[in-house]
Amino acid sequence: MKGANNIQMIRTPRYGGGGNRIPNEVVGATMDGLTPIQAWREHLGLTQAVVAQRLGISQALYAKYEKSPRPRTSTISRIAVALGISKEQLDF
């Protein structure tokens, strides 16, 4: 049974589910000028290339999304899934 618990932990988003928490580091990074998308990506230790690959787009296009002050709701939803967080955690 121990192995089953490990698999569940891998499949469960790190910050998803209970409470839609946003780490202080992410909030602080947005106060320092980063967009929520960039703050979350950096907090999770991911590169733009990795997130772009998860989305099936180029790194250059992802960089544009990341710098956008107000991305489309559908874009926010797709990026949230790629980051393993909820849309609400990304759209603040």
C-alpha positions, 0 to 999 in steps of 0.5 A, a space after each residue: 500500500 505504501 507504493 499506492 500512496 506515493 503514486 497518489 502524491 505524484 498525481 496530486 498537484 502540489 498546491 491544488 485542492 484544499 484552500 487554493 493557497 498561494 505561497 508568500 514567495 509567490 505573492 512577494 514576487 508579484 509585488 516585486 513586479 513579476 506576473 503571477 505566471 512567472 512568479 509561480 513558474 519560478 517558485 516551482 523551479 520550472 524553466 519556460 522551456 519545460 512549461 512550454 513543452 507541457 503546453 505544446 507551444 514554443 518557448 517564445 510564445 510562452 514567454 509572451 504569455 508570461 509577460 502579459 499583464 492580463 492573459 485570456 482566461 483560457 490561457 490562464 486555465 491551460 497554464 495552471 494545468 501545466 503548472 499543477 495548480 488551480 486557475 484561481 491560484 494563478 489568477 490573482 
